[in-house]
Every structure is written in structure tokens, then in C-alpha cells.
Amino acid sequence: MSVEHAAVQRADFDQVMVPNYAPAGFIPVRGAGSRVWDQAGRELVDFSGGIAVNVLGHCHPALVGALTEQANNLWHVSNVFTNEPTLRLAKKLVDATFAERVFFCNSGAEANEAAFKLARRVAHDQYGPEKYEIIAALNSFHGRTLFTVSVGGQPKYSDGFGPKITGISHVPYNDLDALKAAVTDKTCAVVLEPIQGEGGVLPGQLEYLQGARKLCDEHNALLVFDEVQSGMGRSGHLFAYMHYGVTPDILSSAKSIGGGFPLAAMLTTEKLARHFAVGVHGTTYGGNPLACAVGEAVIDVINTPEVLAGVQRKHQQFKTRLQSIGQQYGVFSEVRGLGLLIGCVLSDAWKGKAKDIFNAAEAQDLMILQAGPDVIRFAPSLVIEDADIEEGLNRFERAIAKLTS
């Protein structure tokens, strides 16, 4: 049964929506795999992946099947009850990671909010109220709630909302000496993205992450990894901490974990999880059957040797071509990242012009991302077909050629 919908257009956004976003001038209406169609029927190649969310592309049959089946069974029962999809997905996450306990919620900000609250609660219970300080990295991004935006190291997002949450300090990323100088016995947690996403697709150095782990151990602090953007196969491992061999105490996951359905998780050990006793923290929709049914289908597809090996291979396909485009047109100084989270750092002559490249790509029917004004970011589906990579990179090169001619 089809329903008649009232016609809407991009201009309606400016009439009815709060102006905190400036969306593109077209409206996507349909997606399949790594292709998207807008209202006018124009077909675009999608290298943006809904900002590292659409981990299996658009309308993947496994996800559509899982959601449809669950939608006909049970939508919501609240956390007064548990449900089968939640338990199945939690078991799979526990089996596949360092974690022994899972807390489900709806977004990366909520997963980080839970992680930071747990870190403070553990320190409070074990060492007293003085041990509450959190150290995070400059240029980090951890969400938009007041707590998470304060932990994030970008004042442009946290300024102007009244007094900030106290006890949070920021140090340069990948600078172990600065971290050493900052950690004290009052530190309850060090919070890091193994790959800084919004801050410019900057991978952590192995010695840095190992050093952070050691400092936390020495000072009875918890190491929290924000894997909202880097997790669920994005790096070529199920989580990026596995790439480094550095295990956190708490890990946050969102974006890709639901493949486009709102879902997030905080993963931790049984010992730490005890501090979230009944009533200490909660969320209405966290672990709802619809989201967890989709999440289970996501992990079933991604956490296989074939898909993870494919991510590494596709990384190389992207990197080789992007480096060659960068050299030919003089636009990039570096291509960096892990797996299918790739950043092209703009050369000095192109600094600040990421938006221009974004617009030029759109004119060539290609969806890409920025990570700040100086980095072009690609976060496509992990199962994007080679032909789509090829076609998308051809369109990208045409965009760059046009801009530089």
C-alpha cells in the first residue's frame, strides 16, 4: 500500500527547521549500495557513508531483512524488560572484543556520556570525590551534550553555553610528553580517539596509545577509547584498538554499529560495570529491539575475514589513486587514515578550501566529506564495490581538474 505524501523541497528546510545545519542544495530520496538518487532522479556515488554510518551502504538486504522481521514482531518494551535482539547483540560484542559488559544507547554522544559518567563513578567509589579529572586531546570530538562537548577539544563547539563542566583539560594529540605532564593522581580518565575523526582523520601513533595505557595504569585512571567513528570494521579490524594492540578499559561505539539505524554501545569490563548498579544510569530507547536486530545483522556481515580483508584492499585502491591525483594537481600534501576512514590533507595552496572541493565533487555527482577546513574525508561503505570506487574516483578527479584548471 503506497501513501500519498505532500511535496517538499530543499527551500522548505529554511522555513521549518532550526538553522543549525546547512544541508546541500539537493534532497536524496533513495539509495542502493553506494549509489544515491535525488528528487530529480540524478544518481550520485556515495563516498560519505552518512559520515561513517552506512557501513554496509544503503538498503543492504541483510539490514532490510532484519529490520522488517523485527518490525513485525516487537518494537519497544522499555528497560523494565529485556529483549532477545539486545541479548544476542550484546553476546556477539562481548565474544568479539575485550568487553564483558555492554550498555546500549542511541548515539555516540550518549555512549560517551555513559563512558565519562562511568569513569567518574568508578573513581568516586574507589578513591573518593577528589579523583574526577578527565584529560582529552585538542581537536578531539566526543559529541554535543554539555558533558561530551566539554570533553571534546574544540572550543568552537563548547563555548557560549554558560559555565563548562569542571575538571576537564586538553593536551595535544600524539604528544606523549604533554600527556605525561598532565596526568596526576586526580585523573580519573584519559579519553582518546584511536583515530581522530572530526579533527582531521589523524591516526594515533602506536607509542602514544601504548604510553597512554601505561600512564593510566600507573595513576589508577581509566583509558577510554572513543571508537564512534573508527569502530565496527572501519579500520580494517572490528575496532581500531585491535589494530594497535592497546586495550582500553571503556570503549564507545556508534555510527557504523547500527548501519544507519540509531544505535550506540558502551563496552567495558565486568569489574567496572558493577559501578553502574540499578538506577545509576539509563535511557528510554537504549537497546530497543529494532536497533539491536539491525545491529546484530551488521556485526554478522562485518565481522568476517572476507569483509575485513576487503577493507584493507579497498584502502589501498583509494590511497594509490588519491596520492596520484594529489601529485598531479598539487592539492594534497598527504593521504592518511586507516581502512576506509581516509583523509586527504590539503596542500598549503589549498588550505581552508575543503568546502570548495566538497562543492566541486557534488557538481560531478559525488558525495564526499570534510574533516575541518583543511582535510577531505572519505568514509564509504565497507562493502563498496570496486566499480563504484573507480567511478567515484573518476568523478573526484574531474572535480579537482575543474577546480585547478
DRENVOKOL-170584 format. One record per residue (C-alpha): x, y, z. Coordinates in Angstrom, 1 decimal, decimal comma, padded with zeros to 4 digits, m for minus. Example, Ala and Ser with C-alpha at 12.3 -4.5 7.8 and 13.67 -1.06 7.14 Angstrom:
BEGIN
<atom px="012,3" py="m004,5" pz="007,8"/>
<atom px="013,7" py="m001,1" pz="007,1"/>
***
This chain:
BEGIN
<atom px="000,0" py="000,0" pz="000,0"/>
<atom px="001,6" py="003,3" pz="m001,0"/>
<atom px="000,8" py="006,5" pz="000,8"/>
<atom px="000,5" py="009,9" pz="m000,9"/>
<atom px="003,0" py="012,3" pz="000,5"/>
<atom px="002,8" py="016,1" pz="000,3"/>
<atom px="005,5" py="017,6" pz="m001,9"/>
<atom px="008,5" py="019,1" pz="m000,1"/>
<atom px="011,7" py="020,8" pz="m001,4"/>
<atom px="015,0" py="022,0" pz="m000,2"/>
<atom px="013,6" py="025,5" pz="000,3"/>
<atom px="011,3" py="024,2" pz="003,0"/>
<atom px="014,2" py="023,4" pz="005,2"/>
<atom px="014,8" py="027,2" pz="005,7"/>
<atom px="011,2" py="027,7" pz="006,6"/>
<atom px="010,6" py="024,9" pz="009,2"/>
<atom px="014,0" py="023,7" pz="010,5"/>
<atom px="016,2" py="025,2" pz="013,2"/>
<atom px="019,1" py="026,6" pz="011,2"/>
<atom px="021,9" py="024,6" pz="012,9"/>
<atom px="022,7" py="022,7" pz="009,7"/>
<atom px="023,3" py="024,0" pz="006,2"/>
<atom px="022,4" py="020,9" pz="004,1"/>
<atom px="023,3" py="020,5" pz="000,4"/>
<atom px="021,0" py="022,0" pz="m002,2"/>
<atom px="019,5" py="018,7" pz="m003,2"/>
<atom px="017,5" py="016,1" pz="m001,3"/>
<atom px="018,5" py="012,4" pz="m001,5"/>
<atom px="015,4" py="010,2" pz="m001,7"/>
<atom px="016,6" py="006,7" pz="m002,5"/>
<atom px="019,8" py="004,7" pz="m002,0"/>
<atom px="021,1" py="001,3" pz="m003,1"/>
<atom px="024,6" py="000,1" pz="m002,2"/>
<atom px="026,9" py="003,1" pz="m002,8"/>
<atom px="024,6" py="005,0" pz="m005,1"/>
<atom px="022,1" py="007,6" pz="m004,2"/>
<atom px="019,3" py="009,3" pz="m006,2"/>
<atom px="018,0" py="012,8" pz="m005,6"/>
<atom px="014,5" py="014,2" pz="m006,2"/>
<atom px="015,3" py="015,0" pz="m009,8"/>
<atom px="016,5" py="011,4" pz="m010,4"/>
<atom px="020,2" py="012,3" pz="m010,5"/>
<atom px="022,5" py="009,5" pz="m009,5"/>
<atom px="025,4" py="010,1" pz="m007,1"/>
<atom px="028,2" py="007,9" pz="m005,9"/>
<atom px="028,4" py="008,0" pz="m002,1"/>
<atom px="031,8" py="008,2" pz="m000,6"/>
<atom px="030,4" py="009,8" pz="002,6"/>
<atom px="028,6" py="006,9" pz="004,1"/>
<atom px="026,3" py="009,1" pz="006,1"/>
<atom px="029,5" py="010,3" pz="007,9"/>
<atom px="030,9" py="006,8" pz="008,6"/>
<atom px="027,4" py="005,4" pz="009,5"/>
<atom px="026,2" py="003,5" pz="006,4"/>
<atom px="028,8" py="000,7" pz="006,9"/>
<atom px="027,0" py="m001,6" pz="004,5"/>
<atom px="025,8" py="001,1" pz="002,1"/>
<atom px="022,2" py="001,9" pz="001,5"/>
<atom px="019,4" py="m000,7" pz="001,9"/>
<atom px="021,6" py="m003,7" pz="002,4"/>
<atom px="019,4" py="m006,8" pz="002,1"/>
<atom px="020,6" py="m008,2" pz="005,5"/>
<atom px="019,7" py="m005,0" pz="007,3"/>
<atom px="016,4" py="m004,5" pz="005,5"/>
<atom px="015,5" py="m008,2" pz="006,3"/>
<atom px="016,4" py="m007,9" pz="010,0"/>
<atom px="014,5" py="m004,6" pz="010,4"/>
<atom px="011,4" py="m005,8" pz="008,6"/>
<atom px="011,3" py="m009,1" pz="010,5"/>
<atom px="011,7" py="m007,3" pz="013,9"/>
<atom px="009,2" py="m004,6" pz="012,9"/>
<atom px="006,6" py="m007,3" pz="012,6"/>
<atom px="007,4" py="m008,7" pz="016,0"/>
<atom px="008,2" py="m006,2" pz="018,6"/>
<atom px="009,2" py="m002,5" pz="018,6"/>
<atom px="009,6" py="m001,3" pz="022,1"/>
<atom px="009,1" py="m002,7" pz="025,6"/>
<atom px="011,3" py="m000,3" pz="027,7"/>
<atom px="014,1" py="m001,3" pz="030,1"/>
<atom px="011,6" py="m002,6" pz="032,6"/>
<atom px="012,0" py="m005,7" pz="030,4"/>
<atom px="014,9" py="m007,1" pz="028,4"/>
<atom px="014,5" py="m008,4" pz="024,8"/>
<atom px="016,1" py="m011,1" pz="022,6"/>
<atom px="017,8" py="m008,9" pz="020,0"/>
<atom px="019,6" py="m006,9" pz="022,8"/>
<atom px="020,9" py="m010,1" pz="024,4"/>
<atom px="022,0" py="m011,6" pz="021,1"/>
<atom px="023,9" py="m008,5" pz="020,0"/>
<atom px="025,5" py="m008,0" pz="023,5"/>
<atom px="026,7" py="m011,6" pz="023,4"/>
<atom px="028,3" py="m011,0" pz="020,0"/>
<atom px="030,0" py="m007,8" pz="021,1"/>
<atom px="031,3" py="m009,5" pz="024,2"/>
<atom px="032,6" py="m012,5" pz="022,2"/>
<atom px="034,3" py="m010,3" pz="019,7"/>
<atom px="036,0" py="m007,8" pz="022,0"/>
<atom px="037,8" py="m007,2" pz="025,3"/>
<atom px="034,5" py="m006,3" pz="026,9"/>
<atom px="032,4" py="m008,4" pz="029,3"/>
<atom px="029,5" py="m006,0" pz="029,7"/>
<atom px="027,5" py="m003,8" pz="027,3"/>
<atom px="025,4" py="m000,7" pz="027,7"/>
<atom px="023,2" py="000,2" pz="024,7"/>
<atom px="022,0" py="003,7" pz="023,8"/>
<atom px="021,2" py="005,7" pz="020,7"/>
<atom px="024,1" py="007,9" pz="019,6"/>
<atom px="027,8" py="008,4" pz="020,0"/>
<atom px="027,2" py="011,3" pz="022,4"/>
<atom px="025,2" py="009,1" pz="024,6"/>
<atom px="027,8" py="006,3" pz="024,5"/>
<atom px="030,5" py="008,8" pz="025,5"/>
<atom px="028,2" py="010,4" pz="028,2"/>
<atom px="027,9" py="006,9" pz="029,7"/>
<atom px="031,6" py="006,3" pz="029,4"/>
<atom px="032,6" py="009,5" pz="031,1"/>
<atom px="030,0" py="009,1" pz="033,8"/>
<atom px="031,2" py="005,6" pz="034,5"/>
<atom px="034,8" py="006,7" pz="034,7"/>
<atom px="033,9" py="009,4" pz="037,2"/>
<atom px="031,7" py="007,0" pz="039,2"/>
<atom px="034,4" py="004,3" pz="039,4"/>
<atom px="036,9" py="006,8" pz="040,7"/>
<atom px="034,4" py="008,3" pz="043,1"/>
<atom px="033,6" py="004,9" pz="044,5"/>
<atom px="037,1" py="003,6" pz="044,7"/>
<atom px="039,2" py="006,6" pz="045,6"/>
<atom px="036,8" py="009,4" pz="046,7"/>
<atom px="035,3" py="012,6" pz="045,3"/>
<atom px="038,7" py="014,3" pz="044,6"/>
<atom px="039,6" py="011,9" pz="041,7"/>
<atom px="037,4" py="013,2" pz="038,9"/>
<atom px="039,6" py="014,9" pz="036,4"/>
<atom px="039,4" py="013,9" pz="032,7"/>
<atom px="042,2" py="014,5" pz="030,2"/>
<atom px="041,3" py="014,6" pz="026,5"/>
<atom px="043,0" py="015,7" pz="023,3"/>
<atom px="042,9" py="019,0" pz="021,5"/>
<atom px="040,9" py="018,8" pz="018,3"/>
<atom px="039,0" py="015,8" pz="019,6"/>
<atom px="035,3" py="015,3" pz="019,1"/>
<atom px="033,1" py="013,3" pz="021,5"/>
<atom px="029,5" py="014,6" pz="021,0"/>
<atom px="027,2" py="017,5" pz="021,6"/>
<atom px="025,8" py="017,1" pz="025,1"/>
<atom px="027,2" py="019,6" pz="027,6"/>
<atom px="029,5" py="016,9" pz="029,2"/>
<atom px="030,7" py="015,4" pz="025,9"/>
<atom px="031,2" py="018,7" pz="024,1"/>
<atom px="033,3" py="019,9" pz="027,1"/>
<atom px="035,5" py="016,8" pz="026,9"/>
<atom px="035,8" py="017,4" pz="023,2"/>
<atom px="038,8" py="019,6" pz="022,4"/>
<atom px="037,2" py="022,1" pz="020,1"/>
<atom px="036,2" py="025,3" pz="021,9"/>
<atom px="034,1" py="026,5" pz="018,9"/>
<atom px="031,6" py="023,8" pz="019,8"/>
<atom px="031,7" py="024,2" pz="023,6"/>
<atom px="031,8" py="028,0" pz="024,1"/>
<atom px="028,7" py="030,1" pz="024,7"/>
<atom px="026,6" py="027,7" pz="026,8"/>
<atom px="027,4" py="029,0" pz="030,2"/>
<atom px="029,8" py="027,5" pz="032,7"/>
<atom px="031,6" py="024,4" pz="031,5"/>
<atom px="031,9" py="021,2" pz="033,4"/>
<atom px="035,0" py="021,5" pz="035,5"/>
<atom px="037,9" py="019,1" pz="035,8"/>
<atom px="038,5" py="018,6" pz="032,1"/>
<atom px="041,8" py="019,5" pz="030,4"/>
<atom px="043,1" py="019,1" pz="026,9"/>
<atom px="046,6" py="018,2" pz="025,6"/>
<atom px="048,0" py="018,0" pz="022,0"/>
<atom px="047,2" py="014,6" pz="020,3"/>
<atom px="050,1" py="012,3" pz="019,7"/>
<atom px="052,3" py="014,2" pz="022,2"/>
<atom px="053,2" py="011,7" pz="024,9"/>
<atom px="055,3" py="014,2" pz="027,0"/>
<atom px="052,4" py="016,6" pz="027,2"/>
<atom px="050,1" py="013,7" pz="028,4"/>
<atom px="052,7" py="012,6" pz="031,0"/>
<atom px="052,9" py="016,2" pz="032,3"/>
<atom px="049,1" py="016,4" pz="032,6"/>
<atom px="048,2" py="013,1" pz="034,3"/>
<atom px="048,1" py="013,2" pz="038,1"/>
<atom px="046,6" py="011,1" pz="040,9"/>
<atom px="043,4" py="013,2" pz="040,5"/>
<atom px="043,0" py="011,9" pz="036,9"/>
<atom px="040,1" py="009,5" pz="036,6"/>
<atom px="040,3" py="009,0" pz="032,8"/>
<atom px="042,3" py="009,7" pz="029,7"/>
<atom px="039,9" py="009,9" pz="026,7"/>
<atom px="041,2" py="009,4" pz="023,2"/>
<atom px="040,1" py="008,6" pz="019,7"/>
<atom px="042,5" py="006,0" pz="018,3"/>
<atom px="042,0" py="007,9" pz="015,1"/>
<atom px="040,9" py="011,5" pz="015,4"/>
<atom px="037,9" py="011,7" pz="013,0"/>
<atom px="036,4" py="015,3" pz="013,0"/>
<atom px="039,9" py="016,6" pz="013,9"/>
<atom px="041,3" py="015,6" pz="010,5"/>
<atom px="041,5" py="011,8" pz="010,2"/>
<atom px="044,6" py="011,6" pz="012,2"/>
<atom px="045,7" py="008,1" pz="013,4"/>
<atom px="047,2" py="007,8" pz="016,9"/>
<atom px="050,9" py="006,8" pz="016,9"/>
<atom px="051,4" py="003,3" pz="018,5"/>
<atom px="053,9" py="004,6" pz="021,1"/>
<atom px="051,4" py="007,3" pz="022,1"/>
<atom px="048,5" py="005,0" pz="022,7"/>
<atom px="050,8" py="002,5" pz="024,4"/>
<atom px="052,1" py="005,3" pz="026,6"/>
<atom px="048,6" py="006,4" pz="027,5"/>
<atom px="047,7" py="002,9" pz="028,6"/>
<atom px="050,8" py="002,8" pz="030,8"/>
<atom px="050,1" py="006,2" pz="032,3"/>
<atom px="046,6" py="005,2" pz="033,2"/>
<atom px="047,8" py="002,0" pz="034,9"/>
<atom px="050,3" py="003,9" pz="036,9"/>
<atom px="047,8" py="006,5" pz="038,1"/>
<atom px="044,8" py="004,3" pz="038,6"/>
<atom px="043,0" py="006,1" pz="035,8"/>
<atom px="040,8" py="004,5" pz="033,1"/>
<atom px="041,7" py="004,6" pz="029,4"/>
<atom px="038,6" py="005,4" pz="027,4"/>
<atom px="038,7" py="004,9" pz="023,6"/>
<atom px="036,1" py="006,8" pz="021,6"/>
<atom px="035,6" py="004,5" pz="018,6"/>
<atom px="032,3" py="006,1" pz="017,4"/>
<atom px="033,9" py="006,8" pz="014,0"/>
<atom px="036,8" py="004,3" pz="013,9"/>
<atom px="034,9" py="001,2" pz="015,1"/>
<atom px="032,9" py="m001,6" pz="013,5"/>
<atom px="035,3" py="m002,6" pz="010,8"/>
<atom px="036,1" py="000,9" pz="009,6"/>
<atom px="039,9" py="000,5" pz="010,3"/>
<atom px="040,1" py="m003,0" pz="008,8"/>
<atom px="039,8" py="m004,5" pz="012,2"/>
<atom px="036,5" py="m004,8" pz="014,1"/>
<atom px="037,7" py="m002,0" pz="016,4"/>
<atom px="040,8" py="000,2" pz="015,9"/>
<atom px="042,2" py="m000,7" pz="019,3"/>
<atom px="042,8" py="m004,2" pz="017,8"/>
<atom px="045,0" py="m002,7" pz="015,1"/>
<atom px="047,2" py="m001,2" pz="017,8"/>
<atom px="047,1" py="m004,0" pz="020,3"/>
<atom px="046,2" py="m001,5" pz="023,0"/>
<atom px="043,2" py="m002,4" pz="025,1"/>
<atom px="041,0" py="000,3" pz="026,7"/>
<atom px="039,0" py="000,0" pz="029,9"/>
<atom px="035,9" py="001,5" pz="028,3"/>
<atom px="035,1" py="001,8" pz="024,6"/>
<atom px="032,3" py="003,8" pz="022,9"/>
<atom px="030,8" py="002,7" pz="019,6"/>
<atom px="028,1" py="004,2" pz="017,5"/>
<atom px="027,7" py="005,3" pz="013,9"/>
<atom px="028,5" py="002,1" pz="012,0"/>
<atom px="027,2" py="m000,2" pz="014,7"/>
<atom px="023,6" py="000,3" pz="013,5"/>
<atom px="024,4" py="000,7" pz="009,8"/>
<atom px="022,1" py="003,7" pz="009,6"/>
<atom px="019,7" py="002,8" pz="012,4"/>
<atom px="020,3" py="004,9" pz="015,6"/>
<atom px="022,3" py="002,6" pz="017,9"/>
<atom px="025,3" py="003,0" pz="020,2"/>
<atom px="027,1" py="001,0" pz="022,8"/>
<atom px="029,5" py="001,4" pz="025,7"/>
<atom px="031,7" py="m001,6" pz="026,2"/>
<atom px="033,6" py="m002,3" pz="029,4"/>
<atom px="034,7" py="m005,0" pz="031,9"/>
<atom px="032,5" py="m006,7" pz="034,5"/>
<atom px="034,5" py="m005,2" pz="037,3"/>
<atom px="033,9" py="m001,6" pz="036,1"/>
<atom px="030,3" py="m002,3" pz="035,0"/>
<atom px="029,4" py="m003,1" pz="038,7"/>
<atom px="029,6" py="000,7" pz="039,4"/>
<atom px="026,6" py="001,2" pz="037,2"/>
<atom px="024,2" py="m000,5" pz="039,7"/>
<atom px="020,5" py="m000,5" pz="039,2"/>
<atom px="019,2" py="003,1" pz="038,8"/>
<atom px="022,6" py="004,8" pz="038,4"/>
<atom px="022,2" py="005,5" pz="034,6"/>
<atom px="019,7" py="004,8" pz="032,0"/>
<atom px="018,0" py="005,7" pz="028,7"/>
<atom px="014,5" py="005,1" pz="027,4"/>
<atom px="015,3" py="003,7" pz="023,9"/>
<atom px="018,7" py="002,1" pz="024,6"/>
<atom px="018,8" py="m001,5" pz="023,5"/>
<atom px="015,4" py="m001,3" pz="021,8"/>
<atom px="014,6" py="m004,5" pz="019,7"/>
<atom px="014,5" py="m002,7" pz="016,3"/>
<atom px="018,0" py="m001,2" pz="016,7"/>
<atom px="019,6" py="m004,3" pz="018,2"/>
<atom px="018,1" py="m006,6" pz="015,5"/>
<atom px="019,7" py="m004,3" pz="012,8"/>
<atom px="023,0" py="m004,2" pz="014,9"/>
<atom px="023,1" py="m007,9" pz="015,0"/>
<atom px="022,8" py="m008,1" pz="011,2"/>
<atom px="025,6" py="m005,5" pz="010,9"/>
<atom px="028,1" py="m007,4" pz="013,1"/>
<atom px="027,2" py="m010,7" pz="011,4"/>
<atom px="028,2" py="m009,3" pz="008,0"/>
<atom px="031,2" py="m007,2" pz="009,0"/>
<atom px="033,0" py="m009,4" pz="011,5"/>
<atom px="034,2" py="m011,8" pz="008,9"/>
<atom px="037,7" py="m012,3" pz="007,5"/>
<atom px="036,4" py="m011,6" pz="003,9"/>
<atom px="034,9" py="m008,2" pz="004,7"/>
<atom px="037,7" py="m007,0" pz="007,0"/>
<atom px="040,4" py="m008,1" pz="004,4"/>
<atom px="038,3" py="m006,3" pz="001,8"/>
<atom px="038,5" py="m003,1" pz="003,8"/>
<atom px="042,3" py="m003,2" pz="003,7"/>
<atom px="042,4" py="m003,9" pz="000,0"/>
<atom px="039,9" py="m001,1" pz="m000,8"/>
<atom px="042,0" py="001,3" pz="001,4"/>
<atom px="044,9" py="000,6" pz="m000,9"/>
<atom px="042,8" py="001,2" pz="m004,0"/>
<atom px="041,7" py="004,6" pz="m002,6"/>
<atom px="045,1" py="005,6" pz="m001,4"/>
<atom px="047,0" py="004,8" pz="m004,6"/>
<atom px="044,6" py="006,8" pz="m006,8"/>
<atom px="044,2" py="009,7" pz="m004,3"/>
<atom px="048,0" py="010,1" pz="m004,0"/>
<atom px="048,3" py="010,2" pz="m007,7"/>
<atom px="045,5" py="012,8" pz="m008,0"/>
<atom px="047,2" py="014,8" pz="m005,2"/>
<atom px="050,6" py="014,7" pz="m007,0"/>
<atom px="049,2" py="015,5" pz="m010,5"/>
<atom px="047,1" py="018,5" pz="m009,3"/>
<atom px="049,1" py="019,6" pz="m006,3"/>
<atom px="046,1" py="019,6" pz="m004,0"/>
<atom px="047,1" py="017,2" pz="m001,2"/>
<atom px="050,2" py="017,1" pz="000,9"/>
<atom px="049,3" py="013,7" pz="002,5"/>
<atom px="046,8" py="010,9" pz="002,3"/>
<atom px="046,3" py="009,3" pz="005,7"/>
<atom px="044,0" py="007,2" pz="007,8"/>
<atom px="043,2" py="003,5" pz="008,4"/>
<atom px="040,9" py="001,2" pz="006,4"/>
<atom px="038,0" py="003,1" pz="004,9"/>
<atom px="038,4" py="006,2" pz="007,1"/>
<atom px="040,7" py="008,2" pz="004,8"/>
<atom px="041,8" py="011,9" pz="005,0"/>
<atom px="043,5" py="013,9" pz="002,2"/>
<atom px="045,4" py="016,8" pz="003,8"/>
<atom px="045,2" py="019,8" pz="001,6"/>
<atom px="048,5" py="021,4" pz="000,5"/>
<atom px="049,4" py="024,9" pz="001,6"/>
<atom px="048,0" py="026,4" pz="m001,6"/>
<atom px="044,6" py="024,7" pz="m000,9"/>
<atom px="044,4" py="025,2" pz="002,9"/>
<atom px="040,9" py="026,2" pz="004,0"/>
<atom px="039,3" py="025,2" pz="000,8"/>
<atom px="037,8" py="021,8" pz="001,7"/>
<atom px="034,3" py="023,2" pz="001,2"/>
<atom px="035,2" py="024,3" pz="m002,4"/>
<atom px="036,3" py="020,7" pz="m003,1"/>
<atom px="033,1" py="019,3" pz="m001,5"/>
<atom px="031,0" py="021,6" pz="m003,8"/>
<atom px="033,0" py="020,7" pz="m006,9"/>
<atom px="032,6" py="017,0" pz="m006,1"/>
<atom px="028,8" py="017,4" pz="m005,7"/>
<atom px="028,7" py="019,1" pz="m009,1"/>
<atom px="030,3" py="015,9" pz="m010,5"/>
<atom px="027,6" py="013,7" pz="m008,8"/>
<atom px="029,9" py="012,6" pz="m005,9"/>
<atom px="029,2" py="012,8" pz="m002,2"/>
<atom px="032,3" py="013,3" pz="000,0"/>
<atom px="033,1" py="014,8" pz="003,4"/>
<atom px="035,3" py="017,3" pz="005,1"/>
<atom px="037,1" py="016,9" pz="008,4"/>
<atom px="037,7" py="020,6" pz="009,2"/>
<atom px="038,6" py="023,2" pz="006,5"/>
<atom px="041,9" py="021,5" pz="005,6"/>
<atom px="041,1" py="017,8" pz="005,1"/>
<atom px="038,9" py="016,0" pz="002,6"/>
<atom px="037,4" py="012,9" pz="004,3"/>
<atom px="036,2" py="009,6" pz="002,7"/>
<atom px="034,1" py="007,2" pz="004,8"/>
<atom px="032,3" py="004,9" pz="002,3"/>
<atom px="030,5" py="001,7" pz="002,8"/>
<atom px="032,9" py="m001,1" pz="003,8"/>
<atom px="031,4" py="m003,3" pz="001,1"/>
<atom px="031,5" py="m000,7" pz="m001,6"/>
<atom px="032,1" py="m002,3" pz="m005,0"/>
<atom px="035,4" py="m001,8" pz="m006,8"/>
<atom px="033,5" py="m000,4" pz="m009,8"/>
<atom px="031,9" py="002,3" pz="m007,6"/>
<atom px="035,3" py="003,2" pz="m006,1"/>
<atom px="036,7" py="003,5" pz="m009,6"/>
<atom px="033,7" py="005,6" pz="m010,9"/>
<atom px="033,7" py="007,8" pz="m007,8"/>
<atom px="037,4" py="008,5" pz="m008,0"/>
<atom px="037,0" py="009,3" pz="m011,7"/>
<atom px="034,3" py="011,9" pz="m010,7"/>
<atom px="036,6" py="013,2" pz="m007,9"/>
<atom px="039,4" py="013,7" pz="m010,3"/>
<atom px="037,1" py="015,5" pz="m012,7"/>
<atom px="036,1" py="017,8" pz="m009,8"/>
<atom px="039,8" py="018,5" pz="m008,9"/>
<atom px="040,7" py="019,0" pz="m012,6"/>
<atom px="038,0" py="021,6" pz="m013,0"/>
<atom px="038,9" py="023,4" pz="m009,8"/>
<atom px="042,6" py="023,6" pz="m010,7"/>
<atom px="042,2" py="024,5" pz="m014,4"/>
***
